Amino acid sequence: LKMASGTSLISKFADENSNFASIVILSPLAYLDILCVKNNIEKYKETIEQITREILEKKDILYSSRPKYIACAIVKRFCEEIKVPIKCFSKINGISDNALKKSSNDIKEFYYLFKR
């Protein structure tokens, strides 16, 4: 991004196909596989993916948030809803408690989707 904006120490950037730098945005869906494995909830992965898709459809601004943090907040909320205890969730998933709390607040309006 620094190269594309011209604030990099390197004055030029090159892209083989065009003169524009590519920007890739990952979806929170991209993190669900590994989060489900880490938290031993693989059997709920499809349900969590469906909830995540619904949330992203209704609030697409979440794509510009940190996708891993949003995915963590969704998984944590799902575990709370189905009463799956996960000790040290933040540590297991590499997210700070503050970041998890902020991301949880970002999806708070969708907690009704978890009640199925």
Buried (B, 14 or more C-beta within 10 A) or exposed (E): EEBEEEEEEEEEEEEEEEEEEEEEEEBBBEBBEEBBEBBEBEEBBEBBBEBBEEBBEEBEEBEEBBBBBBBBBBBBBBBBBEEEEBEEBBEBBEBEEEBBEBBBEBBEEBEEBBEE
